[in-house]
Amino acid sequence: MTITDQEQNKVALMYGALWACLILVCIPSISFAIVASVLFLILIITAYIVKRKSEDSNFIHNHMQYIIKTVWFSIFIFPVVTITIATLYMMPNIDNTSIMPCAQPLADHLLANPDQADMQTMYGYIAPCMNDFMIGNKQVFLIATIIAGLPILIYMTYRLMKGTMLTLQSKIHANPKSWL
């Protein structure tokens, strides 16, 4: 199969954009996370469009199929598993003692005034205890974050490295529909 420079560049551009998304999502900023999320959405839509316009056996179709599997698994399927495991780790390990002095007055207020259950009111009761709660549980939150995020990061890095290397070598994936 002969691969043109235009085909190779189109596929390389998609992998480059995915690398950019992966870097953006690792920056601890909500703005970068939003930009990465929008870019991931644009990339998966673009991959479907490009795949549909290409022939079944060509270079672009093969790599678009691989990119689609990577994005779907990394963003929609794998996180359900890792977040569930992180939550199962976190729940028995959280120390609630520092938040209890604030939780009881909140519960009393909500029982006496169920119509005043807005977020601002509830936060007003919890806020004085929040700093101690976060500091007391920072190791649990850190470990839960690692459990939830690191496997996804490793998986995406592996998939993007594999796809990028094959693109630079003008090769196709042997099984682009596989999860690995």
N, C-alpha and C positions, 0 to 999 in steps of 0.2 A: 504494500500500500504506500503510495506516494503522498506525503504530507506537505502542503504548501506553507510558506512562511506566514501567510495570512491566517491559516487555520491554527498554526502553532501560536501565533501572537494573540488570537482571540481567546484560546484556552489559557494561555499564560496570564492574560489580563484578568480572567475570572479567578485564577488561583491567587494572583496578587491582591485582588480585592478581598478575598477570603482571609489572606494573611493580615491585611489591614484591619479587618473586623476582629480577628483573634487578638491582635495587639490592643485595639480600642476597648474591647470588653475586659481586658486585664487592668486597665487604668481605673483606679478607685474614684470614679466620678460619675454621677447620674447622667450628666450631659453626654459623656463619651459612651455610656451604656445605651442611651437612647439612640445616638447616632449609629452605633454598631447594630442595634436591633433593626433599625430601619434599613440599613445597608444589607443585613442578612436577608431581610424580606425581599428587597429589590433583587438581590443576587439569586435567590431561589426562583423567583418569577422569571428573571432573565435566563437562567439555566433551562427552565422548562421551554421557554420560547425558542432558544437557540437549538435545543435538542429536537424539538418538533420540526424545525426547518432543515435539520441535517438528515442524512441518510443513516439507516440502521447500522451499517458496518463501518462508518468512517470515524476518524480520529475525534472530531468534535462531539459527535453523538456519544461515543464511549466515555469521554471525560465529563460531559454534562451529566450523564447517568451517575457517574462516580461522585460528582459534586452534589447532586441532588440527594443521594443516599447519605453523604457526609453531613449535610446541613440538617436533613430531617432527623437523623439519629442523634446528632450533637445538640440540637436545640429543642427538639420536641419529645423524643423518646427517652434518651439516656438521662436527662435531668429528672424525670419522674422517679426513676430508680435511685439516683444519687441523693436527691432531696428527701426521699422517703427514708433512706438509710441514715442520713444526717439528722433527720427529725427523731428517728428512733433512738439514735445515740444521745441527742440533746435532752429529750424529755426526762429521763430518769436522772440526768446529771445536773440539771439546772438547780441552783440554790435559790429558793424563793423567800428566804427569811428576810432579806433586805427590802423586799417590796411589800411584805405583809402589813407593816404599819400604815401604809397608804391604801392597800386594797380593802381593808375592813371599812374605813370611812366611806370609800367609794361604794361598796356593796350596800352599806346602810343608806346612803343617799339614793341609790337606784331603787331600793325597795320602797323608800318613802316617797320618791318622786319619779315614777317610771316614765313619765312624759319628758323628763329632762335627761335623756340618755344620749345626748349629742357628744360627738368626739371631743370637742373643746372642753366641755365640762368634765368628762372622764379623764382627759389628759391633765387637767388642773389638779385632780386628786392624786394621780400617779407620778407626776413630774418631780415632786420633791424626793422621791425614792429612786428614781430612774438611774441617776449617776452611780449610786452605790450598787444597784442591781447589775448594771453593765460592767462595772469594774470587778465585782465579785464573780461574775460569770464569763469574763473575757476569754479564759482558756477554753471553756466549753464552746463558746461561740466561734473561736478560731478553729478548733478541731472540727466542728460541724461544717464550717465554711470550706475547709480543706477536703472533707469527705464529699461535700456536694460539688465542689468545683474542680478539684485536681484531676479526677478521672476523665472528665469531659475535656479539660485542657490537654491532657496527654493524648487522648483519642484524636482530637482535632489536629493536633500537631503532627501525629503519626500520619494521618490521612492526607494532610496538606503536603507534608514532606514527600510522601510516596507519589502523589499526583503531580507535584511540581517537578520531581526528578524524572518521571516518565514523560512529562511534557517536554522538558529540556532535551531529552533523548529521542524525541519524536516517536515514542512508543505508546501503545494503548494498554489499558488494564486487562488482564486475563479474565477477570470476573468483576465488572464494574458494579454489579448489583449486590455483591457481598457486603456484609457489614464491616469486615476487616480489610 
